[in-house]
Amino acid sequence: MATIKTTDNDFAKDVLESDTPVLVDFWAEWCGPCKAIGPALEEMSDELGDRIKIVKVNIDENPQTPQQYGVRGIPTLLIFDGGKVKAEKIGAAPKAKLAEWVEESL
């Protein structure tokens, strides 16, 4: 399963109402560390399959959602389960560390 792009308008449907846990990646085109973790998130999306959905929110195109969740720096990764934030990670990390964080949060 590939990562999914969402918007302020679709965030509730794509994330908050999801039956499975959702990792949300708040990112921007100009953010080097965001681009660095992008391929790792794509791979993790395939590897984790139906266990978790990975959704990306471009903060420049969708300013309401990051503001609502207090995103101050990017990349910011939030794991939602049952519509609530369950875990948060700020900043880039190697794929192994990201995968470890996700596993601990599931």
VMD Tcl script that draws the C-alpha trace (Angstrom):
set ca {
  {0.00 0.00 0.00}
  {1.48 3.36 -1.01}
  {1.35 6.48 1.11}
  {-1.79 8.59 0.73}
  {-1.92 12.37 0.36}
  {-4.68 14.10 2.29}
  {-5.96 17.65 2.69}
  {-7.49 19.77 5.42}
  {-10.91 18.89 3.95}
  {-10.31 15.11 3.87}
  {-8.26 14.74 7.08}
  {-11.21 13.61 9.23}
  {-12.26 10.96 6.70}
  {-8.72 9.74 5.90}
  {-7.29 9.82 9.43}
  {-9.71 10.39 12.28}
  {-12.38 7.98 10.98}
  {-9.91 5.28 9.88}
  {-10.50 1.72 11.11}
  {-6.74 1.13 11.25}
  {-3.99 3.17 12.91}
  {-2.66 6.03 10.76}
  {0.83 7.53 10.66}
  {0.54 11.15 9.50}
  {3.63 12.79 7.99}
  {3.47 16.60 8.11}
  {5.94 17.79 5.46}
  {6.73 20.45 2.82}
  {8.42 20.48 -0.60}
  {11.22 22.76 0.63}
  {12.07 20.57 3.65}
  {15.23 18.50 3.08}
  {14.74 16.15 6.06}
  {11.12 15.59 4.94}
  {12.30 14.53 1.51}
  {14.96 12.32 3.11}
  {12.42 10.21 5.04}
  {9.90 10.06 2.16}
  {11.34 6.90 0.55}
  {11.55 5.16 3.95}
  {7.89 5.91 4.61}
  {6.95 4.55 1.17}
  {8.85 1.31 1.90}
  {7.32 1.03 5.36}
  {3.87 1.51 3.87}
  {4.46 -1.53 1.65}
  {6.06 -3.58 4.42}
  {3.42 -2.88 7.07}
  {0.53 -3.45 4.68}
  {-2.86 -3.29 6.39}
  {-1.44 -2.83 9.91}
  {-1.08 0.94 9.50}
  {-1.95 3.53 6.89}
  {0.62 6.23 6.08}
  {-0.84 9.62 5.16}
  {1.06 12.74 4.10}
  {-0.08 16.32 4.75}
  {1.69 19.12 2.86}
  {1.69 21.93 5.44}
  {1.98 24.70 2.82}
  {-1.12 23.53 0.95}
  {-3.04 22.52 4.10}
  {-2.27 24.93 6.98}
  {-5.31 24.21 9.17}
  {-4.54 20.63 10.19}
  {-0.92 21.20 11.31}
  {-2.06 24.23 13.29}
  {-4.83 22.20 14.92}
  {-2.28 19.60 16.12}
  {0.39 22.10 17.18}
  {2.92 21.18 14.50}
  {5.81 23.63 14.90}
  {8.62 21.85 13.04}
  {8.78 19.40 10.19}
  {8.93 16.60 9.59}
  {6.47 15.82 12.36}
  {5.04 12.31 12.47}
  {1.89 11.56 14.45}
  {0.30 8.16 14.91}
  {-3.48 8.27 15.28}
  {-5.52 5.36 16.58}
  {-9.26 5.66 17.03}
  {-9.12 9.32 16.04}
  {-6.66 10.26 18.81}
  {-2.94 11.00 18.74}
  {-1.14 7.99 20.20}
  {2.50 8.86 19.44}
  {4.59 11.75 18.11}
  {8.04 11.95 16.54}
  {9.65 15.19 15.40}
  {12.55 15.28 12.97}
  {14.07 12.87 10.50}
  {15.45 9.47 11.46}
  {16.82 6.44 9.62}
  {14.24 3.93 8.38}
  {15.19 1.40 11.08}
  {14.49 3.95 13.84}
  {11.21 5.01 12.23}
  {10.12 1.37 11.90}
  {11.06 0.70 15.53}
  {9.01 3.73 16.67}
  {6.00 2.57 14.64}
  {6.22 -0.99 16.00}
  {6.40 0.32 19.59}
  {3.36 2.54 18.93}
  {1.12 -0.10 17.36}
}
mol new
graphics top color blue
foreach p $ca { graphics top sphere $p radius 0.5 }
foreach p [lrange $ca 0 end-1] q [lrange $ca 1 end] { graphics top cylinder $p $q radius 0.2 }
display resetview
